[in-house]
Structure formats: structure tokens, C-alpha cells
Amino acid sequence: VINNIKILPASPLDQQVREQVYHGLARTGSLSRYFWEAAPSIHIIVDNQRVTLKGVVINEMDKDLATMAVKQVPGVFQVTNELRVVK
């Protein structure tokens, strides 16, 4: 077992960016459906205002839409989209 868990320091600015990214994704077109469940299928990771999206979506359009939505959030320096398309 390889432990690749990184504990990110508590940062009020990162928390603010995380909340803004969540709201931006949830308000964007068909992406709101990924946040309806108790365990959303899109996970938002913020480290020094650099956002990584992980999880699954059902098509390439949603994956691209997620990137565009995050890039519009003020204070985001970089977006890494690691979402997987699973039909």
C-alpha cells in the first residue's frame, strides 16, 4: 500500500475558493446533477488556490463544462481536470 494522502493546511482563502467553485459548478447547466447525492461524484480539491477536480461525469461535454466553470471563479490560479467519463 502506497500512502499518497496529502493533508492540506487550513486556509481561509482556499476554503473561500472551494465554496465559490462548488457554487459555480452547481449553477452551471447540467453539472448540478453531480451534487444532488450525499456523496457528490465531483470532488473539489484546492491547494494554494489551485483547483483539482476528481471524480466521474457521464460525458465529455460535462467534463469540459466543469473546466470552463472553474476558470471563471475569481482567485483560481490553475485548474486541473482529472474527471473521468463513465457512461
Secondary structure by P-SEA (a helix, b strand, c coil): ccccbbbbcccaaaaaaaaaaaaaaaaccccccccccccccbbbbbcccbbbbbcccccaaaaaaaaaaaaacccccbbbbcccccc
